[in-house]
Amino acid sequence: MQKLRTATVRACSPTDCAAEILEAVPAAIRFIRGQIRRHRGSELSVPQFRTLAFIHSRPGTSLSAVADWLGLSLPATSRLVTGLVRKKFLSRRIPPGNRRVVALYISARGDRTVSAARRATIMGLAAVVAPLGEGEREALRSALSVLRRELDRVAASDCAHRHPDAAAGKS
């Protein structure tokens, strides 16, 4: 009879974990981008679709926030948004009480486009994780949830340090 070997579980250091994230996330992003490209609609460029997706998740956002997120200048972002408004994917609204700001909202057409691409991408990712066991899928979902929570916490902390008046509720 053969003796069972004691399994050795190597501790995962924060650096080991960070290195694995650094390797896995770009591969996931490449896959997701490929899925989105296939399902975004032929009349939209990738930057236009990214703009729609950003505004879809942040209704009422400003042109400056979109420009920061895209890494474009305000004039370039303004041209991009104007094209999306012209194609009826977005609308611009002036919020009551602050006529200096223009808030951006996704239209019904833009929402249908983003939602369809998102659904197709989810189905593509589901096919990738389908061969995993139920325990592996739950571990992956749980780990990603924890990672997202921690990254959101760090981002909120960074934002509070950069904009202390906004964090304190001051205008």
C-alpha positions as CSV (number, residue, x, y, z in Angstrom):
1,M,0.0,0.0,0.0
2,Q,1.3,3.4,-1.0
3,K,1.4,6.2,1.6
4,L,-0.4,9.4,0.8
5,R,1.9,12.3,0.3
6,T,1.2,15.4,2.3
7,A,0.3,18.1,-0.1
8,T,2.3,21.2,0.3
9,V,0.5,24.4,-0.3
10,R,2.8,27.3,-1.0
11,A,1.8,30.6,0.5
12,C,0.9,33.2,-2.1
13,S,2.7,36.4,-1.3
14,P,1.1,39.7,-2.3
15,T,3.8,40.0,-5.0
16,D,3.0,36.5,-6.4
17,C,-0.7,37.4,-6.5
18,A,0.0,40.8,-8.2
19,A,2.2,39.1,-10.8
20,E,-0.6,36.7,-11.7
21,I,-3.1,39.5,-12.0
22,L,-0.7,41.4,-14.2
23,E,-0.4,38.3,-16.5
24,A,-4.1,37.4,-16.5
25,V,-5.9,40.7,-16.8
26,P,-4.3,41.7,-20.2
27,A,-5.3,38.3,-21.7
28,A,-8.9,38.9,-20.4
29,I,-9.0,42.4,-21.8
30,R,-7.8,41.2,-25.2
31,F,-10.5,38.6,-25.3
32,I,-13.2,41.1,-24.2
33,R,-12.0,43.7,-26.7
34,G,-12.2,41.1,-29.5
35,Q,-15.8,40.2,-28.5
36,I,-16.8,43.8,-28.3
37,R,-15.3,44.6,-31.7
38,R,-17.3,41.8,-33.3
39,H,-20.5,43.0,-31.7
40,R,-20.3,46.8,-31.5
41,G,-22.0,47.5,-34.8
42,S,-20.3,48.4,-38.0
43,E,-21.1,52.1,-37.9
44,L,-19.1,52.7,-34.6
45,S,-15.4,53.0,-34.2
46,V,-13.8,51.4,-31.1
47,P,-13.4,54.9,-29.4
48,Q,-17.0,55.7,-30.1
49,F,-18.1,52.4,-28.6
50,R,-15.9,52.9,-25.6
51,T,-17.5,56.4,-25.1
52,L,-21.0,54.9,-25.3
53,A,-20.0,52.2,-22.8
54,F,-18.5,54.8,-20.4
55,I,-21.6,57.0,-20.5
56,H,-23.9,54.0,-20.3
57,S,-22.4,53.1,-16.9
58,R,-22.2,56.8,-15.8
59,P,-25.3,58.6,-17.0
60,G,-25.1,62.4,-16.8
61,T,-21.3,62.4,-16.9
62,S,-19.4,65.4,-18.3
63,L,-17.4,65.8,-21.4
64,S,-14.3,66.3,-19.2
65,A,-14.8,63.0,-17.5
66,V,-15.1,61.2,-20.9
67,A,-12.0,63.0,-22.2
68,D,-10.1,61.9,-19.1
69,W,-11.2,58.3,-19.4
70,L,-10.4,58.1,-23.1
71,G,-7.1,60.0,-22.7
72,L,-8.1,62.5,-25.4
73,S,-8.2,66.3,-25.5
74,L,-11.4,68.1,-24.8
75,P,-11.7,69.3,-28.5
76,A,-11.2,65.7,-29.8
77,T,-13.7,64.3,-27.3
78,S,-16.2,67.0,-28.2
79,R,-15.9,66.1,-31.9
80,L,-16.4,62.4,-31.0
81,V,-19.4,63.1,-28.8
82,T,-20.9,65.4,-31.5
83,G,-20.7,62.6,-34.0
84,L,-22.5,60.2,-31.5
85,V,-25.2,62.9,-30.9
86,R,-25.6,63.3,-34.6
87,K,-26.0,59.6,-35.1
88,K,-28.6,59.6,-32.2
89,F,-26.5,57.4,-29.9
90,L,-26.2,60.1,-27.2
91,S,-27.9,63.2,-26.0
92,R,-26.6,66.3,-24.3
93,R,-28.6,68.0,-21.5
94,I,-28.0,71.0,-19.3
95,P,-28.8,70.1,-15.7
96,P,-31.1,72.4,-13.8
97,G,-29.2,74.8,-11.7
98,N,-25.9,74.6,-13.4
99,R,-25.9,76.0,-16.9
100,R,-22.1,75.8,-17.2
101,V,-22.2,72.0,-17.4
102,V,-23.4,69.7,-20.2
103,A,-24.4,66.3,-19.0
104,L,-24.2,63.3,-21.5
105,Y,-26.8,60.6,-21.6
106,I,-27.0,57.5,-23.7
107,S,-30.1,57.3,-26.0
108,A,-32.3,54.2,-26.5
109,R,-30.4,53.4,-29.6
110,G,-27.1,53.7,-27.8
111,D,-28.4,51.6,-24.9
112,R,-29.5,48.8,-27.3
113,T,-26.1,48.8,-29.0
114,V,-24.1,48.7,-25.7
115,S,-26.5,46.1,-24.2
116,A,-26.3,43.8,-27.3
117,A,-22.5,43.9,-27.3
118,R,-22.3,43.3,-23.6
119,R,-24.7,40.3,-23.8
120,A,-22.7,38.8,-26.7
121,T,-19.4,39.3,-24.7
122,I,-20.9,37.7,-21.6
123,M,-21.9,34.7,-23.7
124,G,-18.3,34.5,-25.2
125,L,-16.8,34.6,-21.7
126,A,-19.4,32.0,-20.5
127,A,-18.1,29.7,-23.2
128,V,-14.5,30.2,-21.9
129,V,-15.4,29.4,-18.3
130,A,-17.9,26.6,-19.0
131,P,-15.3,23.8,-19.0
132,L,-14.2,24.8,-15.5
133,G,-15.8,23.0,-12.6
134,E,-18.4,24.7,-10.5
135,G,-16.0,25.2,-7.6
136,E,-13.4,26.8,-9.9
137,R,-16.0,29.1,-11.4
138,E,-17.2,30.2,-8.0
139,A,-13.6,30.7,-6.8
140,L,-12.9,32.8,-9.9
141,R,-16.1,34.9,-9.4
142,S,-15.3,35.4,-5.8
143,A,-11.7,36.4,-6.4
144,L,-12.7,38.9,-9.1
145,S,-15.3,40.3,-6.8
146,V,-12.8,40.8,-4.0
147,L,-10.3,42.3,-6.5
148,R,-12.9,44.7,-7.9
149,R,-13.9,45.8,-4.3
150,E,-10.2,46.5,-3.4
151,L,-9.5,48.4,-6.6
152,D,-12.6,50.5,-6.1
153,R,-11.6,51.2,-2.5
154,V,-8.1,52.3,-3.6
155,A,-9.5,54.4,-6.5
156,A,-12.0,56.1,-4.0
157,S,-9.1,56.8,-1.6
158,D,-7.0,58.2,-4.4
159,C,-9.9,60.4,-5.6
160,A,-10.4,61.7,-2.0
161,H,-6.7,62.6,-1.7
162,R,-6.8,64.4,-5.1
163,H,-10.1,66.2,-4.5
164,P,-10.5,66.7,-0.7
165,D,-13.4,69.2,-1.0
166,A,-15.5,66.8,-3.1
167,A,-14.8,63.9,-0.6
168,A,-16.0,66.1,2.2
169,G,-19.2,67.1,0.4
170,K,-18.0,70.7,-0.3
171,S,-18.5,72.4,-3.6
